[in-house]
């Protein structure tokens, strides 16, 4: 008998297979059939390879999933139209998206998204694991217990966990060529206060959430970094540690403001937001890398913003393209002298969620004088069906007839049939025209199944509205939108 100790993080294939076999021997046929080997291994590790304890844990987990209807949650996947549960960047199974008020998004999701500090699945670490970033220091802590029941919070959280397990992990596994079943988590505590750390209702909710995660989603975390942790966090951490298994505690690193070097050892600079020490800014998305409602860094619009939008069009595989010209005028009467700065896309060579390198430079981009001041225009659009809609935008100084187009937003594929999309366009504060081009996704774009011939003939109904920032702020009572 092989009595060599097992490295739970790096077992041999024989050790893993033996632990799985021992646990399966103790499970009923129904549970055995339901569980994958990956499920069995996660619970084995969570109970330190004690097969009896792990079997009880798996059985409880199975009964919980059945009674709570977890398998029927509307999880966004390539073959459905379910909305993403939280913002996402850099994955091809589901397009880059913010959480917007589409008809499929629940009120609980929208309410909590506006209270939470800002979170996002943001690309991958150096070994292919997904990275999840949370601006925990920006939470409106006191509003959480006022705005949501524990059951509502659980529903929101479980949907996120299921999306991670059913959509994000499989994509990472495919790209890495090996099983990926753990994520890297970064909690940014910048802006946290003593009042937030001592708010008992929120701490009780956190304790319950951690308890559920350890029971039902064990071993899904590879490492957690808590960064920008102030000295006052030490007291709260003493309490939080008592709610965690020792193995979970061993995976958590608490760092202060000098966190960039250690994060960059785990996450490439191109996959780490600039506010955490990386080089990524995700300029193609409102809110950048991590949109945050409390920080007002993206337009968090109500449902009525996506109802009866001003313009309608049809696109299809027979008629795949639609263009619209939008007139832009200076935001105020002051006409500043231009400075000789080229207007060029910040997304040159941007690798989209399709995994296809799209060269913005394929369009002529003249280096004409551009005013020092700029203004932001927001385009919002939705579709009723399809595999996705690709949008690009060109700027014509003085108008289409007066200048060649400069690309300000390269081709990016969105899933506006899941939920409406908002894109942000920064243009000079001068008279000109924007040309917005929408088209259907090609066969080689995205992961959604291609429709059968009959369905492909049905036109996609496209609705859209285009507004300057000031108009959105005024119409929907928003605070001024700013960049984080």
Secondary structure, 3 states (H helix, E strand, C coil): CCCCCCCCCCCCHHHHHHHHHHHHCCCCHHHHHHCCHHHHHHHHHHCCCCHHHHHHHHHHHHHHHHHHCHHHCCCCCCCCCCCCCCCEECCCCCCCECCCCCCCCCHHHHHHHHHCCCEEEEEECCCCCEEEEECHHHCCHHHHHHHCCHHHHHHHHHHHHHHHHHHHHHHHHHHHCCCCCCEEEEEECCCCCHHHHCCHHHHHHHHHHHHHHHHHCCCCEEEEEEECCCCCHHHHHHHHHCCCCHHHHHCEEECCCCCHHHHHHHCCHHHCEHHHCCCECCCCCCCCCCCCCCCCCCCCCCHHHHCCCCEEEEECCCCCEEEEEEEECCCCCCCCCEECCCCCCCCCCCECCCCCECCHHHCCCCCCCEECCEEEEEEEEEECCCCCEEEEEEEEECCCCCCCCEEEEEEEEECCCCCCEEEEEEEECCCEEEEEEEEECCCCCCCCCCCCHHHHCCCEEEEEEEEEHHHHHHHHCCCCCCCC
